[in-house]
């Protein structure tokens, strides 16, 4: 190694430095020549893994990065034909949320890359009021303890991201009516 | 007979005959009423049955909340033993007390509830409600959007292929855990009371089944066991609380307790966990960071029948 002292001082920095991690990370990304910054996970929000369709992830298994992507907005005929977009479909399509630079990530409007496990950041861009309530534990289901550790669900655990309207359910049976009054 | 103290157990109930001169002596020696009754009942029990494992608590005791911890444990141990023998399966009866500085509140989002009744049946399962005759602590009312909140025309018996039905909204009602509960005031024997954490509870062993509370409750939240409750053994939830979901008997009243057996151990009530739309919120009203407090501070909130001054701690809100 050419500059071992650099490595050791960098290690030392990493050990003591708990602040400015975002800046540090974006500096590293800049240094590596990457274009899009990457969103950092929020340790307070514990969510289960996203509900991927079997075999759908990682996307890069099919979307080979070496093949140049077709970024023209069009109807999908070869793959993903099962996805019917009912989510402001007049104005949106795949690449408004899915990143074309890193096929295994999503991206925000400003280009920041977001993991699928943090997709709430993407949803929160438009649905800010729901995002605010969700973080407070008021929009959506929460499990855990009322007096301690709480777990969240991702938006996509209840809402299909491509057709987010909550689907109607079959109700459980109605209560039995009281027996008719019998005359004495 | 060596007297009967507060801690007297099975061993006190032996030896003395009614009319024993020793008894008169004990009475004059400053026994209070309770101790006296305790002795008499103990003796009567022995005379009547000659059964040695009966305890005085089975015959004479104070209201549950007035008992010492030891007495509560003794009662609970007996119930656990009886129920375990009856069911053929281990049953735990807890006596967890209210945590100091905690006051429970509940909030329900009417703009989210779709009337699927998942909460009703989760509650039945968790709280060992009788299956037949059927008792439901939660009743989901279907109302017409045109009419607004209108109890006179609400329908709890709706059935459909899918809910929500167009033009309708749903308002689930269970015990409102009032700050000023009319049911408690109406009980002639003090078998129901408000706990320090705000949960209105019933001591089933003290309830005389007069049903005054049922008619006093403006929310229809109290339910009477007209017949012996019937819960299939394999469906009995063995984690119970004395004041909550322990098996009930014919002739007593029961009601929602915010799942006292769960919430006093930090869990959410069963209905909160099961709600598929996340309409149900629960927490500590005195904790500024709780979900209920967030709802109270940020949403349009109302309670049912404000004009009665029952001051419910069950809040309805519109999340949208």
Interface residues (C-beta under 8 A of the other chain):
Chain A: X133 X136 X137 X138 X139 X140 X141 X142 X143 X144 X145 X146 X147 X148 X158 X166 X168 X169 X170 X171 X172 X173 X174 X175 X176 X177
Chain B: X102 X109 X114 X115 X116 X117 X118 X120 X121 X134 X136 X139 X156 X157 X158 X159 X160 X161 X162 X163 X164 X263 X266 X267 X268 X273 X275 X276 X277 X278 X281 X282 X283 X284 X290 X291 X294 X295 X298 X299 X319
